């Protein structure tokens, strides 16, 4: 414990000479790269996909020394079927497979408090049995060396991420096409271009983001230095969904890396081709001592969440979000949840209906409706529906032709389970446009439904597919009342030629984001925060908001050792004069406002 305390104190005091770390400009593509860990610290072996859980080489130690050549053990992962309540380890010794005898040599978490209760002992025992415990501990040990803190190191990793996007553009588009029949236009726009923008923005502003932030001081601290230090959290876990596997994995990574964290990513196993590309290719670009990919289904994810992380970001459904939040609560781990929801789209009677229809159709059927920001339902009056319906039909025909099944610009459902769920929703209301399906091809035509009722399933859940229901109300007031009666969505949309109507929807509703007279375009602005509220999640990212999400804002005050005559007014013995002086030097006074009569 004394040694651990010395290491922690060294990190805090800045005694590590970070400038001695050699930051390589090239990616990390082979197994002969030099070990990046500082002397006496741990090294994480290259983590790739395989047919078994993560394990360590029994002949290797988790410790290494500077200058050694790192023979990276290529450990891979197994997709284990989910069995509720199954927490047994495949190893017979109660430790990670292949890691027997290494427990005492694995570095301990330096900030861990000494055991005080049987619950902590149980947590430690559970950690030793977890197949990912060694991976998490080794990344945390590397982080404690201070390796990820220098701006040059962060830049190197971000530039490597940019090279991954540029050099694997064809492979990324191919993976998206195999997984969801994603058109190259949509794949490049949503998963490559937007991610490149995030990387470039971080590189352009990283030095500014990292600077200490000066704050106002009171009279008692006028001669001192008060500032906010931007510290990384430590080891960050990012769990991403299937619908935008590169976008929703890499954009959070940009913020985490820019903030100076070590990162473990868990892409969705449902987009299997994209998952394979992320697991097999991305680690060759990034430093394996500070980055890893974990693959597999629900059971590996559950085991991974049993470990203590310093921050967790999850994007997915509210049901799984509750599970992730429960796992984080066990270790009091802060987290961000991006959960989606039913996004309303109000269309006013005073509107350019064809323009509105074009924008709604594009956003709704982009990626075959599998977008958390897509409008889930249109809400309008009966008269507006009658005028909007032919415009929606015209937009669908113009975008995808008379037979959207043959269109190269229209995608497919991710798997049979989601196909069956969406096809069941066709039983609600009345199909006004589309409705054709093909189970073998997982094809569901762009569909618009009318006469839907509030209690029907399609109005009770996030659609996440190519079906657009139209829900009719008497007027704007009833529309706002209905929107506010439901859980708060990730986004809200309003179309009207009257700005007062758009502003009223904005002022009278609550949502994670808002866009007037368009859909989804707000997400292309990295200057805007992206995130939910309430049931649609909490926390935000994109641009500097992503950096701030993965950064601990540390309030700091540095005082001089002299001027004790000033400080003595706060020392006992107390009296009224001392109290009055302390109040006068620390109080915040209200500004006086001049009112012209």
C-alpha positions as CSV (number, residue, x, y, z in Angstrom):
1,X,0.0,0.0,0.0
2,X,2.9,2.4,0.7
3,X,4.3,1.7,-2.7
4,X,0.9,2.3,-4.3
5,X,0.6,5.5,-2.4
6,X,4.0,6.7,-3.8
7,X,2.9,5.9,-7.3
8,X,-0.4,7.8,-6.9
9,X,1.4,10.8,-5.3
10,X,3.9,10.8,-8.2
11,X,1.1,10.9,-10.8
12,X,-0.7,13.7,-9.0
13,X,2.5,15.7,-8.4
14,X,3.6,15.3,-12.0
15,X,6.9,13.6,-11.1
16,X,6.7,11.3,-14.1
17,X,8.7,12.8,-16.9
18,X,6.1,12.4,-19.6
19,X,8.3,14.0,-22.1
20,X,10.5,10.9,-22.1
21,X,7.7,8.9,-23.6
22,X,8.4,8.2,-27.3
23,X,5.2,9.0,-29.2
24,X,5.3,7.2,-32.6
25,X,3.8,9.0,-35.5
26,X,3.1,5.7,-37.3
27,X,0.2,3.3,-36.4
28,X,0.9,0.1,-34.5
29,X,0.4,-2.5,-37.2
30,X,2.8,-5.3,-36.2
31,X,3.8,-7.4,-33.3
32,X,7.4,-6.1,-33.1
33,X,6.6,-2.6,-31.9
34,X,8.4,-1.6,-28.8
35,X,6.6,-1.8,-25.5
36,X,5.0,1.6,-24.7
37,X,4.7,1.1,-20.9
38,X,6.9,3.0,-18.5
39,X,9.3,1.1,-16.3
40,X,7.6,-1.3,-13.9
41,X,4.2,-0.7,-15.5
42,X,1.8,-3.1,-17.3
43,X,1.4,-3.7,-21.0
44,X,-1.8,-4.8,-22.7
45,X,-1.4,-7.3,-25.4
46,X,-3.0,-6.8,-28.7
47,X,-6.7,-7.7,-28.3
48,X,-8.4,-9.3,-31.3
49,X,-11.3,-11.5,-32.0
50,X,-11.1,-15.3,-31.4
51,X,-13.1,-18.3,-30.3
52,X,-12.6,-18.0,-26.5
53,X,-12.8,-15.4,-23.7
54,X,-10.0,-13.0,-23.1
55,X,-7.1,-14.6,-21.3
56,X,-3.5,-14.0,-20.6
57,X,-0.5,-16.1,-21.6
58,X,0.4,-18.2,-18.5
59,X,4.1,-17.7,-19.2
60,X,3.8,-13.9,-19.4
61,X,3.5,-11.3,-16.7
62,X,1.3,-8.3,-16.6
63,X,4.3,-6.2,-15.8
64,X,7.0,-5.0,-18.2
65,X,10.0,-2.7,-18.5
66,X,10.9,0.1,-20.7
67,X,12.8,-0.9,-23.8
68,X,11.6,-4.5,-23.9
69,X,10.2,-5.8,-27.1
70,X,6.5,-6.5,-26.6
71,X,5.4,-9.9,-27.9
72,X,1.8,-9.2,-28.0
73,X,-0.4,-12.1,-27.1
74,X,-3.3,-12.1,-29.7
75,X,-6.1,-13.0,-27.4
76,X,-9.5,-13.3,-29.0
77,X,-13.1,-13.6,-27.8
78,X,-15.9,-16.0,-28.0
79,X,-19.6,-15.3,-28.6
80,X,-21.2,-16.9,-25.6
81,X,-25.0,-17.5,-25.6
82,X,-26.9,-15.6,-22.9
83,X,-28.1,-17.6,-19.9
84,X,-29.8,-15.4,-17.3
85,X,-28.1,-15.6,-14.0
86,X,-25.1,-17.5,-15.3
87,X,-22.0,-16.0,-13.7
88,X,-19.8,-19.1,-13.5
89,X,-16.3,-18.8,-14.8
90,X,-15.1,-21.4,-17.4
91,X,-11.8,-21.7,-15.4
92,X,-11.6,-24.3,-12.6
93,X,-9.2,-22.4,-10.3
94,X,-11.4,-19.3,-9.8
95,X,-9.1,-17.1,-11.8
96,X,-9.1,-15.9,-15.4
97,X,-8.3,-18.8,-17.9
98,X,-4.6,-18.9,-18.6
99,X,-3.9,-16.4,-15.8
100,X,-3.3,-18.8,-12.9
101,X,-0.5,-17.7,-10.6
102,X,-0.4,-14.2,-11.9
103,X,-2.9,-12.7,-9.5
104,X,-0.4,-11.3,-7.0
105,X,1.7,-9.8,-9.9
106,X,-1.2,-7.9,-11.4
107,X,-1.1,-4.2,-10.3
108,X,-3.8,-3.2,-8.0
109,X,-6.1,-0.2,-8.5
110,X,-4.1,2.6,-6.9
111,X,-7.1,4.6,-5.6
112,X,-8.9,1.5,-4.1
113,X,-9.7,1.9,-0.4
114,X,-8.7,-0.9,2.0
115,X,-11.3,-3.6,2.5
116,X,-13.7,-2.8,5.3
117,X,-16.6,-5.2,4.8
118,X,-17.4,-8.6,3.4
119,X,-19.0,-7.1,0.3
120,X,-15.7,-5.6,-0.8
121,X,-14.1,-9.0,-0.4
122,X,-16.8,-10.6,-2.5
123,X,-16.3,-7.9,-5.2
124,X,-12.5,-8.7,-5.2
125,X,-13.2,-12.4,-5.6
126,X,-15.7,-11.8,-8.4
127,X,-13.1,-9.6,-10.2
128,X,-10.5,-12.3,-10.0
129,X,-12.9,-14.7,-11.7
130,X,-13.9,-12.3,-14.5
131,X,-12.3,-13.0,-17.9
132,X,-11.9,-9.3,-18.6
133,X,-10.4,-8.3,-15.2
134,X,-6.8,-8.5,-16.4
135,X,-7.6,-6.4,-19.4
136,X,-9.2,-3.6,-17.4
137,X,-6.5,-3.7,-14.7
138,X,-3.7,-3.5,-17.3
139,X,-5.3,-0.5,-19.1
140,X,-5.8,1.3,-15.8
141,X,-2.1,0.6,-14.8
142,X,-1.0,2.1,-18.1
143,X,-3.2,5.1,-17.5
144,X,-1.7,5.6,-14.1
145,X,1.7,6.0,-15.7
146,X,0.4,9.2,-17.3
147,X,1.1,7.9,-20.8
148,X,-2.2,9.2,-22.2
149,X,-2.0,12.7,-20.8
150,X,0.5,14.6,-23.1
151,X,-1.1,16.5,-26.0
152,X,1.3,14.9,-28.5
153,X,0.2,11.4,-27.5
154,X,-3.5,12.3,-27.9
155,X,-2.8,13.8,-31.3
156,X,-1.0,10.7,-32.4
157,X,-3.9,8.5,-31.5
158,X,-6.5,10.8,-33.2
159,X,-4.4,11.0,-36.3
160,X,-4.2,7.1,-36.3
161,X,-8.0,7.0,-36.1
162,X,-8.2,9.4,-39.0
163,X,-5.9,7.0,-41.0
164,X,-8.1,4.1,-40.2
165,X,-11.1,5.9,-41.7
166,X,-9.1,6.9,-44.8
167,X,-7.3,3.7,-45.5
168,X,-10.3,1.4,-44.8
169,X,-13.0,3.4,-46.5
170,X,-13.9,0.6,-49.0
171,X,-13.9,-2.0,-46.3
172,X,-16.2,0.1,-44.1
173,X,-18.7,0.7,-46.9
174,X,-18.6,-3.0,-47.8
175,X,-19.2,-4.1,-44.2
176,X,-22.2,-1.7,-43.9
177,X,-23.6,-3.1,-47.2
178,X,-23.3,-6.7,-46.0
179,X,-24.9,-5.9,-42.6
180,X,-27.8,-3.7,-43.7
181,X,-27.6,-3.3,-47.5
182,X,-26.6,0.3,-46.6
183,X,-26.2,2.4,-49.8
184,X,-22.6,3.8,-50.2
185,X,-24.0,7.4,-50.1
186,X,-25.6,6.8,-46.7
187,X,-22.6,4.8,-45.4
188,X,-20.1,7.5,-46.3
189,X,-22.2,10.4,-45.1
190,X,-23.3,8.9,-41.7
191,X,-20.4,6.7,-40.7
192,X,-17.3,8.1,-42.4
193,X,-17.7,11.8,-43.2
194,X,-19.3,12.8,-39.9
195,X,-16.7,10.8,-37.9
196,X,-13.9,12.5,-39.9
197,X,-15.3,15.8,-39.0
198,X,-15.2,14.9,-35.3
199,X,-11.6,13.8,-35.5
200,X,-10.5,17.0,-37.4
201,X,-12.4,19.2,-35.0
202,X,-10.7,17.6,-32.1
203,X,-7.3,17.9,-33.6
204,X,-8.0,21.6,-34.4
205,X,-9.1,22.5,-30.9
206,X,-7.3,20.0,-28.6
207,X,-4.8,22.4,-27.1
208,X,-7.5,24.9,-26.4
209,X,-9.8,22.3,-24.8
210,X,-7.0,21.0,-22.5
211,X,-5.9,24.3,-21.1
212,X,-6.5,25.1,-17.5
213,X,-9.6,27.4,-17.2
214,X,-9.2,30.4,-15.0
215,X,-12.1,31.3,-12.7
216,X,-13.2,34.4,-10.7
217,X,-11.8,34.8,-7.2
218,X,-13.1,36.5,-4.1
219,X,-11.2,39.0,-2.0
220,X,-9.7,36.3,0.3
221,X,-8.0,34.5,-2.7
222,X,-7.1,37.5,-4.9
223,X,-3.4,36.7,-4.6
224,X,-3.9,33.0,-5.3
225,X,-4.2,30.9,-8.4
226,X,-7.7,29.4,-9.0
227,X,-8.4,27.3,-12.0
228,X,-10.2,24.2,-13.4
229,X,-7.9,21.4,-14.5
230,X,-9.1,19.1,-17.3
231,X,-8.3,15.6,-16.1
232,X,-9.1,12.3,-17.9
233,X,-11.4,9.9,-16.0
234,X,-9.2,6.8,-16.6
235,X,-10.5,3.6,-18.3
236,X,-13.6,4.3,-20.4
237,X,-16.0,1.7,-21.7
238,X,-18.0,2.5,-24.9
239,X,-20.9,0.1,-25.9
240,X,-22.3,0.9,-29.3
241,X,-25.4,-0.4,-31.3
242,X,-25.8,-2.0,-34.7
243,X,-27.4,0.7,-36.7
244,X,-24.4,3.0,-37.1
245,X,-21.6,0.7,-36.0
246,X,-18.7,3.0,-36.9
247,X,-20.3,6.4,-36.2
248,X,-21.6,5.4,-32.7
249,X,-18.4,3.6,-31.8
250,X,-15.7,6.0,-33.1
251,X,-17.3,9.4,-32.3
252,X,-17.5,8.7,-28.6
253,X,-13.9,7.3,-28.9
254,X,-12.8,10.7,-30.3
255,X,-14.0,12.5,-27.2
256,X,-12.5,9.8,-24.9
257,X,-9.1,9.8,-26.6
258,X,-9.0,13.6,-26.8
259,X,-9.7,13.7,-23.0
260,X,-6.7,11.4,-22.3
261,X,-8.4,8.2,-21.4
262,X,-7.7,4.5,-22.1
263,X,-10.6,3.0,-24.0
264,X,-12.4,-0.3,-24.3
265,X,-15.0,-0.5,-27.0
266,X,-17.8,-3.1,-27.3
267,X,-19.4,-2.9,-30.8
268,X,-22.7,-4.7,-31.5
269,X,-22.5,-8.3,-32.5
270,X,-25.7,-7.9,-34.6
271,X,-23.8,-5.9,-37.3
272,X,-21.3,-8.8,-37.5
273,X,-19.2,-7.7,-40.5
274,X,-18.7,-4.2,-39.1
275,X,-17.9,-5.7,-35.7
276,X,-15.2,-7.9,-37.3
277,X,-13.6,-5.0,-39.1
278,X,-13.5,-3.0,-35.9
279,X,-12.0,-5.9,-33.9
280,X,-9.4,-7.1,-36.4
281,X,-8.3,-3.8,-38.1
282,X,-8.8,-0.9,-35.7
283,X,-6.4,-2.2,-33.0
284,X,-3.6,-2.2,-35.5
285,X,-3.8,1.6,-35.7
286,X,-4.1,2.4,-32.1
287,X,-1.8,1.8,-29.1
288,X,-2.7,-1.6,-27.7
289,X,-1.5,-0.5,-24.3
290,X,-4.3,2.0,-24.1
291,X,-7.0,0.6,-26.4
292,X,-8.9,-2.7,-26.8
293,X,-11.9,-4.2,-28.5
294,X,-14.2,-6.7,-26.8
295,X,-16.6,-8.7,-29.0
296,X,-19.5,-11.1,-28.5
297,X,-23.1,-11.1,-27.5
298,X,-25.0,-10.3,-24.3
299,X,-23.1,-12.7,-22.0
300,X,-19.6,-11.3,-22.7
301,X,-21.1,-7.8,-22.3
302,X,-22.6,-8.7,-19.0
303,X,-19.3,-10.1,-17.8
304,X,-17.4,-7.0,-19.0
305,X,-19.8,-4.8,-17.1
306,X,-19.0,-6.6,-13.8
307,X,-15.6,-4.8,-13.9
308,X,-15.0,-1.3,-12.4
309,X,-14.7,1.3,-15.1
310,X,-14.1,5.0,-14.6
311,X,-16.7,6.0,-17.1
312,X,-19.3,4.2,-19.3
313,X,-21.1,5.3,-22.4
314,X,-23.9,3.2,-23.8
315,X,-26.0,3.8,-26.9
316,X,-29.0,1.5,-27.4
317,X,-32.5,0.8,-26.1
318,X,-33.9,1.9,-22.7
319,X,-34.4,-1.7,-21.6
320,X,-30.7,-2.5,-22.0
321,X,-29.8,1.0,-20.7
322,X,-31.4,0.1,-17.4
323,X,-29.2,-3.0,-17.2
324,X,-26.1,-0.9,-17.9
325,X,-27.0,1.7,-15.4
326,X,-27.6,-1.0,-12.7
327,X,-24.1,-2.4,-13.4
328,X,-22.6,1.0,-13.2
329,X,-24.3,1.8,-9.9
330,X,-22.6,-1.2,-8.3
331,X,-19.3,0.7,-8.6
332,X,-20.7,4.2,-8.6
333,X,-19.4,4.7,-12.1
334,X,-20.6,7.8,-13.9
335,X,-22.1,7.2,-17.3
336,X,-23.8,8.6,-20.4
337,X,-26.9,6.9,-21.9
338,X,-28.1,7.5,-25.4
339,X,-31.5,5.7,-25.6
340,X,-33.6,7.1,-28.4
341,X,-37.4,7.2,-28.0
342,X,-40.5,8.2,-30.0
343,X,-39.6,11.4,-31.9
344,X,-42.7,13.5,-32.8
345,X,-42.9,15.5,-36.0
346,X,-45.6,18.2,-36.0
347,X,-46.8,19.4,-39.4
348,X,-48.7,22.6,-39.5
349,X,-51.6,23.5,-41.9
350,X,-49.5,26.5,-43.0
351,X,-46.7,24.7,-44.7
352,X,-44.9,23.9,-48.0
353,X,-46.2,20.3,-47.9
354,X,-43.9,18.9,-50.7
355,X,-40.8,20.3,-49.1
356,X,-41.9,19.0,-45.7
357,X,-42.7,15.6,-47.2
358,X,-39.3,15.4,-48.9
359,X,-37.4,16.1,-45.7
360,X,-39.5,13.7,-43.6
361,X,-39.3,10.9,-46.1
362,X,-35.5,11.2,-46.4
363,X,-35.0,11.2,-42.6
364,X,-37.5,8.5,-41.9
365,X,-36.3,5.9,-44.5
366,X,-32.6,6.7,-44.2
367,X,-30.9,3.4,-43.2
368,X,-34.3,1.7,-43.6
369,X,-35.7,3.7,-40.6
370,X,-33.1,2.2,-38.2
371,X,-32.1,5.6,-36.9
372,X,-32.6,6.9,-33.3
373,X,-33.1,10.5,-34.6
374,X,-35.7,9.5,-37.3
375,X,-39.2,11.0,-36.9
376,X,-41.3,8.2,-35.3
377,X,-44.7,9.7,-36.1
378,X,-46.3,12.7,-37.8
379,X,-48.8,14.5,-35.7
380,X,-51.2,16.9,-37.5
381,X,-54.9,17.7,-38.2
382,X,-57.1,15.6,-40.5
383,X,-57.0,18.4,-43.1
384,X,-53.2,18.5,-43.0
385,X,-53.0,14.7,-43.3
386,X,-55.1,14.8,-46.5
387,X,-52.8,17.4,-48.0
388,X,-49.6,15.8,-46.8
389,X,-50.3,12.2,-47.9
390,X,-50.0,12.6,-51.7
391,X,-46.8,14.6,-51.1
392,X,-45.4,11.7,-49.1
393,X,-46.3,9.3,-51.8
394,X,-44.6,11.5,-54.4
395,X,-41.4,11.8,-52.4
396,X,-41.2,8.0,-51.9
397,X,-41.7,7.4,-55.6
398,X,-39.2,10.1,-56.5
399,X,-36.5,8.8,-54.1
400,X,-36.9,5.0,-54.5
401,X,-38.9,4.5,-57.7
402,X,-42.1,2.6,-58.2
403,X,-40.6,-0.5,-56.7
404,X,-38.3,0.4,-53.8
405,X,-37.2,-3.2,-53.5
406,X,-35.1,-2.7,-56.6
407,X,-33.7,0.6,-55.6
408,X,-29.9,0.6,-54.8
409,X,-30.6,3.5,-52.4
410,X,-32.9,1.6,-50.0
411,X,-31.5,-0.6,-47.2
412,X,-32.8,-3.7,-45.3
413,X,-33.5,-4.7,-41.7
414,X,-30.5,-5.8,-39.7
415,X,-31.8,-9.3,-38.9
416,X,-34.9,-11.6,-38.9
417,X,-35.9,-10.6,-35.3
418,X,-36.2,-7.0,-36.1
419,X,-37.9,-7.8,-39.4
420,X,-40.6,-9.8,-37.6
421,X,-41.1,-7.0,-35.0
422,X,-41.6,-4.4,-37.7
423,X,-43.9,-6.5,-39.8
424,X,-46.1,-7.0,-36.7
425,X,-46.6,-3.3,-36.5
426,X,-48.2,-3.3,-39.9
427,X,-51.3,-4.7,-38.3
428,X,-51.9,-1.3,-36.6
429,X,-54.1,1.4,-38.3
430,X,-54.4,1.4,-42.1
431,X,-51.6,1.1,-44.6
432,X,-51.9,4.1,-46.8
433,X,-48.6,3.8,-48.7
434,X,-46.4,0.7,-49.1
435,X,-46.7,-2.2,-46.7
436,X,-45.1,-4.8,-48.9
437,X,-42.6,-7.2,-47.2
438,X,-40.2,-10.0,-48.2
439,X,-39.0,-12.2,-45.3
440,X,-36.2,-13.8,-47.3
441,X,-34.7,-10.5,-48.2
442,X,-35.7,-8.8,-44.8
443,X,-37.4,-6.2,-47.0
444,X,-40.1,-3.9,-45.7
445,X,-41.3,-1.2,-48.2
446,X,-41.3,2.5,-47.2
447,X,-44.7,2.6,-45.4
448,X,-47.0,5.3,-44.3
449,X,-50.0,4.4,-42.0
450,X,-53.1,6.4,-41.3
451,X,-55.9,6.1,-38.8
452,X,-53.6,4.8,-36.0
453,X,-54.9,4.9,-32.5
454,X,-53.1,6.1,-29.4
455,X,-53.2,2.7,-27.7
456,X,-51.9,0.7,-30.6
457,X,-48.3,-0.8,-30.4
458,X,-46.9,1.5,-33.1
459,X,-47.7,4.5,-30.9
460,X,-46.4,2.9,-27.7
461,X,-42.8,2.1,-28.8
462,X,-39.9,3.4,-30.8
463,X,-40.5,2.1,-34.3
464,X,-36.9,1.9,-35.5
465,X,-38.0,0.7,-38.9
466,X,-39.5,2.0,-42.2
467,X,-43.0,2.7,-41.0
468,X,-44.3,6.2,-40.5
469,X,-47.7,6.5,-38.7
470,X,-49.8,9.7,-38.9
471,X,-51.6,10.5,-35.7
472,X,-54.3,13.1,-36.1
473,X,-55.4,15.8,-33.5
474,X,-57.7,18.8,-33.5
475,X,-55.1,21.6,-33.3
476,X,-51.7,22.6,-32.2
477,X,-52.7,22.7,-28.5
478,X,-53.8,19.1,-28.6
479,X,-50.6,18.1,-30.5
480,X,-48.5,19.7,-27.8
481,X,-50.6,18.1,-25.0
482,X,-50.2,14.7,-26.6
483,X,-46.4,15.1,-27.1
484,X,-46.0,16.1,-23.4
485,X,-48.1,13.2,-22.3
486,X,-45.5,10.7,-23.6
487,X,-41.9,10.1,-22.4
488,X,-39.5,12.9,-23.5
489,X,-37.9,12.0,-26.9
490,X,-34.4,12.3,-28.2
491,X,-35.6,14.8,-30.8
492,X,-38.7,16.8,-31.7
493,X,-39.5,18.3,-35.1
494,X,-41.9,21.0,-36.3
495,X,-42.8,22.1,-39.9
496,X,-44.5,25.4,-40.5
497,X,-44.1,28.5,-42.6
498,X,-45.1,30.4,-39.5
499,X,-42.1,30.8,-37.2
500,X,-44.4,31.4,-34.3
501,X,-45.8,27.8,-34.6
502,X,-42.3,26.3,-34.8
503,X,-41.2,28.4,-31.7
504,X,-44.3,27.4,-29.8
505,X,-43.5,23.7,-30.3
506,X,-39.9,24.4,-29.2
507,X,-41.0,26.4,-26.1
508,X,-43.8,24.1,-25.0
509,X,-42.2,20.7,-25.4
510,X,-39.1,19.0,-24.0
511,X,-36.7,16.8,-25.9
512,X,-33.0,16.0,-26.2
513,X,-32.7,18.1,-29.4
514,X,-34.9,20.1,-31.7
515,X,-35.0,20.9,-35.4
516,X,-37.5,23.2,-37.1
517,X,-38.5,22.6,-40.7
518,X,-36.2,19.7,-41.2
519,X,-35.3,16.4,-39.6
520,X,-31.9,14.9,-38.3
521,X,-29.8,17.8,-39.7
522,X,-29.1,19.1,-36.2
523,X,-26.9,16.1,-35.7
524,X,-24.5,17.2,-38.5
525,X,-23.5,20.3,-36.4
526,X,-20.7,19.3,-34.1
527,X,-21.1,22.7,-32.4
528,X,-24.4,21.4,-31.0
529,X,-24.6,19.0,-28.1
530,X,-26.2,15.6,-28.9
531,X,-28.0,13.7,-26.2
532,X,-31.3,12.7,-24.7
533,X,-33.3,13.8,-21.7
534,X,-35.3,11.6,-19.3
535,X,-36.3,8.3,-20.9
536,X,-34.3,9.1,-24.0
537,X,-31.1,9.2,-22.0
538,X,-28.8,11.7,-20.3
539,X,-25.4,13.2,-21.0
540,X,-24.2,14.7,-24.2
541,X,-21.4,14.5,-26.7
542,X,-20.2,15.7,-30.2
543,X,-17.4,18.2,-30.5
544,X,-16.2,19.9,-27.3
545,X,-19.2,18.3,-25.5
546,X,-17.7,14.9,-26.1
547,X,-14.3,16.1,-24.7
548,X,-16.1,17.5,-21.6
549,X,-18.2,14.3,-21.2
550,X,-15.0,12.2,-20.8
551,X,-13.2,14.8,-18.7
552,X,-13.2,15.4,-15.0
553,X,-13.3,19.1,-14.4
554,X,-11.1,19.4,-11.3
555,X,-11.5,22.6,-9.2
556,X,-8.0,23.7,-8.1
557,X,-6.7,26.5,-5.8
558,X,-3.0,27.1,-5.3
559,X,-2.1,29.4,-2.4
560,X,1.3,30.9,-1.3
561,X,2.8,29.9,2.1
562,X,3.2,33.5,3.3
563,X,0.8,36.2,4.3
564,X,-0.3,34.3,7.4
565,X,-1.5,37.6,9.0
566,X,-4.3,37.6,6.5
567,X,-5.2,33.9,7.1
568,X,-5.3,34.2,10.9
569,X,-8.8,35.8,10.8
570,X,-10.2,32.3,10.2
571,X,-8.3,30.6,13.0
572,X,-9.7,30.1,16.6
573,X,-10.3,31.7,19.0
574,X,-13.3,33.0,17.1
575,X,-14.9,36.4,17.6
576,X,-17.4,38.6,15.9
577,X,-14.8,40.8,14.3
578,X,-13.1,37.7,12.6
579,X,-16.5,36.5,11.4
580,X,-17.3,39.9,9.9
581,X,-13.9,40.0,8.1
582,X,-14.3,36.5,6.7
583,X,-17.8,37.2,5.4
584,X,-16.7,40.5,3.8
585,X,-13.7,38.8,2.0
586,X,-15.7,35.7,0.7
587,X,-19.3,37.0,0.1
588,X,-20.8,37.3,-3.3
589,X,-22.9,40.4,-3.7
590,X,-25.8,40.9,-6.1
591,X,-25.3,43.4,-8.8
592,X,-27.5,46.5,-8.7
593,X,-29.5,47.1,-11.8
594,X,-30.4,50.6,-13.0
595,X,-34.1,50.9,-13.9
596,X,-35.1,53.9,-16.0
597,X,-38.5,55.2,-15.0
